[in-house]
Amino acid sequence: MTRRPTLARRAEALLGAAVVSTAPVAGGDVATATKLRLSNGTTALMKTRPHAPPGFFDQEAWGLRWLAEAGGVRVPEVLATDADCLVLAWVEPGRMTADDAAALGRDLAATHAAGAPSFGAERDGFIASLPMPNRAADTWAEFYAVRRLLPYAKLAHDRGALDTDGVAAIERVVPRLAALVPDEPPARLHGDLWNGNVLWGQEGAAWVVDPAAYGGHREVDLAMLALFGLPHLPRLLEAYHEATPLADGWEDRVGLHQLFPLLVHACLFGGGYGDRAAATAKRYG
């Protein structure tokens, strides 16, 4: 067994239990993840990020608790949080089947149906390492335009990942949003629901992590799952639709709601994603 003394002492101060061992966990791009074995027999996951922006881990903890309140998708229990770290209950990895994907579809429908007070959230958040504005708007069309598409198109352009023609393509979509997307009340969104943020635990139970939660259009989470692929996604979508039918034409709007994550990836990783966002926008504008 290994034990990183500095990290262990930090966890012990937050949890009130001795840390027996620590082990690195692969896969964290934004924060460093460490598995903790505690003297009380439990296991936890500690995420750390030195010099994290103010509220970075507090907002993630809030998102997890807000999703948990819905009684739909499973989220790890928040054990402790501080300015530079977050400690969660450990999820032991397992395998999934098509039936497990269907169960996640039903759970996600329940989470979305729990709703939100408005399109947006009480405070701004983060998606990956990027700030994410969440000030409320009256309609999804307005919110998606001024809090999602336009700010990230500008940032992608400023970082050289989206050319002027691409920005113009995004801007042409904006006045069409109200006509393209049917009116629905705000859904309780995970907000960054790609395959990597779905953990399959023991007996196929699905857990979602790393939320960028806010009130938005429920098609956003489904579009994100489709963007990078999820095993047995058609079964998940079928079960979701059975639980809470989607509005007519939702398949045609998948690309529209993928514009935001594509722009985020353009900001973080470069122009290939910017080109893809521009090409997608041209289908709608």
CORBEL-V831999 format. One record per residue. N is the residue number from 1. RES is the residue in three letters. SS is DSSP state (alpha for helix, beta for strand, coil for the rest). PSI is psi as a letter, one per 20 degrees, with the letter a starting at -180 (999 if undefined). Layout:
BEGIN
n=N res=RES ss=SS psi=PSI
n=N res=RES ss=SS psi=PSI
END
This chain:
BEGIN
n=1 res=MET ss=coil psi=q
n=2 res=THR ss=coil psi=q
n=3 res=ARG ss=coil psi=o
n=4 res=ARG ss=coil psi=o
n=5 res=PRO ss=alpha psi=g
n=6 res=THR ss=alpha psi=g
n=7 res=LEU ss=alpha psi=g
n=8 res=ALA ss=alpha psi=g
n=9 res=ARG ss=alpha psi=h
n=10 res=ARG ss=alpha psi=g
n=11 res=ALA ss=alpha psi=g
n=12 res=GLU ss=alpha psi=h
n=13 res=ALA ss=alpha psi=h
n=14 res=LEU ss=alpha psi=h
n=15 res=LEU ss=alpha psi=h
n=16 res=GLY ss=coil psi=k
n=17 res=ALA ss=coil psi=q
n=18 res=ALA ss=coil psi=q
n=19 res=VAL ss=beta psi=o
n=20 res=VAL ss=beta psi=g
n=21 res=SER ss=beta psi=q
n=22 res=THR ss=beta psi=q
n=23 res=ALA ss=beta psi=p
n=24 res=PRO ss=beta psi=q
n=25 res=VAL ss=beta psi=p
n=26 res=ALA ss=coil psi=q
n=27 res=GLY ss=coil psi=i
n=28 res=GLY ss=coil psi=o
n=29 res=ASP ss=coil psi=h
n=30 res=VAL ss=coil psi=h
n=31 res=ALA ss=coil psi=q
n=32 res=THR ss=beta psi=p
n=33 res=ALA ss=beta psi=p
n=34 res=THR ss=beta psi=p
n=35 res=LYS ss=beta psi=p
n=36 res=LEU ss=beta psi=p
n=37 res=ARG ss=beta psi=p
n=38 res=LEU ss=beta psi=q
n=39 res=SER ss=coil psi=i
n=40 res=ASN ss=coil psi=j
n=41 res=GLY ss=coil psi=i
n=42 res=THR ss=coil psi=r
n=43 res=THR ss=beta psi=q
n=44 res=ALA ss=beta psi=r
n=45 res=LEU ss=beta psi=p
n=46 res=MET ss=beta psi=p
n=47 res=LYS ss=beta psi=p
n=48 res=THR ss=beta psi=q
n=49 res=ARG ss=coil psi=o
n=50 res=PRO ss=coil psi=q
n=51 res=HIS ss=coil psi=k
n=52 res=ALA ss=coil psi=q
n=53 res=PRO ss=coil psi=q
n=54 res=PRO ss=coil psi=p
n=55 res=GLY ss=coil psi=j
n=56 res=PHE ss=alpha psi=g
n=57 res=PHE ss=alpha psi=h
n=58 res=ASP ss=alpha psi=g
n=59 res=GLN ss=alpha psi=h
n=60 res=GLU ss=alpha psi=g
n=61 res=ALA ss=alpha psi=g
n=62 res=TRP ss=alpha psi=g
n=63 res=GLY ss=alpha psi=g
n=64 res=LEU ss=alpha psi=g
n=65 res=ARG ss=alpha psi=h
n=66 res=TRP ss=alpha psi=g
n=67 res=LEU ss=alpha psi=h
n=68 res=ALA ss=alpha psi=h
n=69 res=GLU ss=alpha psi=h
n=70 res=ALA ss=coil psi=h
n=71 res=GLY ss=coil psi=k
n=72 res=GLY ss=coil psi=d
n=73 res=VAL ss=coil psi=q
n=74 res=ARG ss=beta psi=q
n=75 res=VAL ss=beta psi=q
n=76 res=PRO ss=coil psi=q
n=77 res=GLU ss=coil psi=p
n=78 res=VAL ss=beta psi=o
n=79 res=LEU ss=beta psi=h
n=80 res=ALA ss=beta psi=q
n=81 res=THR ss=beta psi=q
n=82 res=ASP ss=beta psi=a
n=83 res=ALA ss=coil psi=h
n=84 res=ASP ss=coil psi=j
n=85 res=CYS ss=beta psi=r
n=86 res=LEU ss=beta psi=p
n=87 res=VAL ss=beta psi=p
n=88 res=LEU ss=beta psi=q
n=89 res=ALA ss=beta psi=q
n=90 res=TRP ss=coil psi=p
n=91 res=VAL ss=coil psi=o
n=92 res=GLU ss=coil psi=p
n=93 res=PRO ss=beta psi=q
n=94 res=GLY ss=coil psi=b
n=95 res=ARG ss=coil psi=r
n=96 res=MET ss=coil psi=r
n=97 res=THR ss=coil psi=r
n=98 res=ALA ss=alpha psi=h
n=99 res=ASP ss=alpha psi=h
n=100 res=ASP ss=alpha psi=h
n=101 res=ALA ss=alpha psi=h
n=102 res=ALA ss=alpha psi=g
n=103 res=ALA ss=alpha psi=h
n=104 res=LEU ss=alpha psi=h
n=105 res=GLY ss=alpha psi=g
n=106 res=ARG ss=alpha psi=g
n=107 res=ASP ss=alpha psi=h
n=108 res=LEU ss=alpha psi=h
n=109 res=ALA ss=alpha psi=g
n=110 res=ALA ss=alpha psi=g
n=111 res=THR ss=alpha psi=g
n=112 res=HIS ss=alpha psi=g
n=113 res=ALA ss=alpha psi=h
n=114 res=ALA ss=coil psi=h
n=115 res=GLY ss=coil psi=a
n=116 res=ALA ss=coil psi=q
n=117 res=PRO ss=coil psi=h
n=118 res=SER ss=coil psi=r
n=119 res=PHE ss=beta psi=o
n=120 res=GLY ss=beta psi=b
n=121 res=ALA ss=coil psi=r
n=122 res=GLU ss=coil psi=h
n=123 res=ARG ss=coil psi=r
n=124 res=ASP ss=coil psi=q
n=125 res=GLY ss=beta psi=b
n=126 res=PHE ss=beta psi=q
n=127 res=ILE ss=beta psi=o
n=128 res=ALA ss=coil psi=c
n=129 res=SER ss=coil psi=j
n=130 res=LEU ss=beta psi=p
n=131 res=PRO ss=beta psi=q
n=132 res=MET ss=beta psi=o
n=133 res=PRO ss=coil psi=p
n=134 res=ASN ss=coil psi=j
n=135 res=ARG ss=coil psi=p
n=136 res=ALA ss=coil psi=q
n=137 res=ALA ss=beta psi=r
n=138 res=ASP ss=coil psi=h
n=139 res=THR ss=coil psi=q
n=140 res=TRP ss=alpha psi=h
n=141 res=ALA ss=alpha psi=g
n=142 res=GLU ss=alpha psi=g
n=143 res=PHE ss=alpha psi=g
n=144 res=TYR ss=alpha psi=h
n=145 res=ALA ss=alpha psi=g
n=146 res=VAL ss=alpha psi=i
n=147 res=ARG ss=alpha psi=i
n=148 res=ARG ss=alpha psi=f
n=149 res=LEU ss=alpha psi=g
n=150 res=LEU ss=alpha psi=g
n=151 res=PRO ss=alpha psi=h
n=152 res=TYR ss=alpha psi=h
n=153 res=ALA ss=alpha psi=g
n=154 res=LYS ss=alpha psi=g
n=155 res=LEU ss=alpha psi=g
n=156 res=ALA ss=alpha psi=h
n=157 res=HIS ss=alpha psi=g
n=158 res=ASP ss=alpha psi=h
n=159 res=ARG ss=coil psi=j
n=160 res=GLY ss=coil psi=j
n=161 res=ALA ss=coil psi=i
n=162 res=LEU ss=coil psi=p
n=163 res=ASP ss=coil psi=r
n=164 res=THR ss=alpha psi=h
n=165 res=ASP ss=alpha psi=h
n=166 res=GLY ss=alpha psi=g
n=167 res=VAL ss=alpha psi=g
n=168 res=ALA ss=alpha psi=h
n=169 res=ALA ss=alpha psi=g
n=170 res=ILE ss=alpha psi=g
n=171 res=GLU ss=alpha psi=h
n=172 res=ARG ss=alpha psi=h
n=173 res=VAL ss=alpha psi=h
n=174 res=VAL ss=alpha psi=g
n=175 res=PRO ss=coil psi=i
n=176 res=ARG ss=coil psi=i
n=177 res=LEU ss=alpha psi=g
n=178 res=ALA ss=alpha psi=h
n=179 res=ALA ss=alpha psi=h
n=180 res=LEU ss=alpha psi=h
n=181 res=VAL ss=coil psi=p
n=182 res=PRO ss=coil psi=q
n=183 res=ASP ss=coil psi=p
n=184 res=GLU ss=coil psi=q
n=185 res=PRO ss=coil psi=q
n=186 res=PRO ss=coil psi=p
n=187 res=ALA ss=beta psi=q
n=188 res=ARG ss=beta psi=o
n=189 res=LEU ss=beta psi=q
n=190 res=HIS ss=coil psi=g
n=191 res=GLY ss=coil psi=i
n=192 res=ASP ss=coil psi=l
n=193 res=LEU ss=coil psi=m
n=194 res=TRP ss=coil psi=r
n=195 res=ASN ss=alpha psi=h
n=196 res=GLY ss=alpha psi=i
n=197 res=ASN ss=alpha psi=j
n=198 res=VAL ss=beta psi=o
n=199 res=LEU ss=beta psi=p
n=200 res=TRP ss=beta psi=o
n=201 res=GLY ss=beta psi=a
n=202 res=GLN ss=alpha psi=q
n=203 res=GLU ss=alpha psi=k
n=204 res=GLY ss=alpha psi=j
n=205 res=ALA ss=coil psi=p
n=206 res=ALA ss=beta psi=p
n=207 res=TRP ss=beta psi=q
n=208 res=VAL ss=beta psi=q
n=209 res=VAL ss=coil psi=r
n=210 res=ASP ss=coil psi=l
n=211 res=PRO ss=coil psi=q
n=212 res=ALA ss=coil psi=m
n=213 res=ALA ss=coil psi=q
n=214 res=TYR ss=beta psi=r
n=215 res=GLY ss=beta psi=p
n=216 res=GLY ss=beta psi=a
n=217 res=HIS ss=coil psi=p
n=218 res=ARG ss=coil psi=h
n=219 res=GLU ss=alpha psi=i
n=220 res=VAL ss=alpha psi=g
n=221 res=ASP ss=alpha psi=h
n=222 res=LEU ss=alpha psi=h
n=223 res=ALA ss=alpha psi=h
n=224 res=MET ss=alpha psi=g
n=225 res=LEU ss=alpha psi=h
n=226 res=ALA ss=alpha psi=h
n=227 res=LEU ss=alpha psi=g
n=228 res=PHE ss=alpha psi=j
n=229 res=GLY ss=coil psi=q
n=230 res=LEU ss=coil psi=p
n=231 res=PRO ss=coil psi=p
n=232 res=HIS ss=coil psi=k
n=233 res=LEU ss=alpha psi=g
n=234 res=PRO ss=alpha psi=h
n=235 res=ARG ss=alpha psi=h
n=236 res=LEU ss=alpha psi=g
n=237 res=LEU ss=alpha psi=h
n=238 res=GLU ss=alpha psi=g
n=239 res=ALA ss=alpha psi=h
n=240 res=TYR ss=alpha psi=g
n=241 res=HIS ss=alpha psi=h
n=242 res=GLU ss=alpha psi=h
n=243 res=ALA ss=alpha psi=g
n=244 res=THR ss=coil psi=n
n=245 res=PRO ss=coil psi=p
n=246 res=LEU ss=coil psi=q
n=247 res=ALA ss=coil psi=q
n=248 res=ASP ss=coil psi=q
n=249 res=GLY ss=coil psi=j
n=250 res=TRP ss=alpha psi=h
n=251 res=GLU ss=alpha psi=h
n=252 res=ASP ss=alpha psi=i
n=253 res=ARG ss=alpha psi=j
n=254 res=VAL ss=alpha psi=g
n=255 res=GLY ss=alpha psi=h
n=256 res=LEU ss=alpha psi=g
n=257 res=HIS ss=alpha psi=i
n=258 res=GLN ss=alpha psi=i
n=259 res=LEU ss=alpha psi=g
n=260 res=PHE ss=alpha psi=g
n=261 res=PRO ss=alpha psi=h
n=262 res=LEU ss=alpha psi=g
n=263 res=LEU ss=alpha psi=h
n=264 res=VAL ss=alpha psi=g
n=265 res=HIS ss=alpha psi=h
n=266 res=ALA ss=alpha psi=g
n=267 res=CYS ss=alpha psi=h
n=268 res=LEU ss=alpha psi=h
n=269 res=PHE ss=alpha psi=i
n=270 res=GLY ss=coil psi=a
n=271 res=GLY ss=alpha psi=h
n=272 res=GLY ss=alpha psi=g
n=273 res=TYR ss=alpha psi=h
n=274 res=GLY ss=alpha psi=g
n=275 res=ASP ss=alpha psi=h
n=276 res=ARG ss=alpha psi=h
n=277 res=ALA ss=alpha psi=g
n=278 res=ALA ss=alpha psi=g
n=279 res=ALA ss=alpha psi=h
n=280 res=THR ss=alpha psi=g
n=281 res=ALA ss=alpha psi=h
n=282 res=LYS ss=alpha psi=h
n=283 res=ARG ss=coil psi=h
n=284 res=TYR ss=coil psi=i
n=285 res=GLY ss=coil psi=999
END
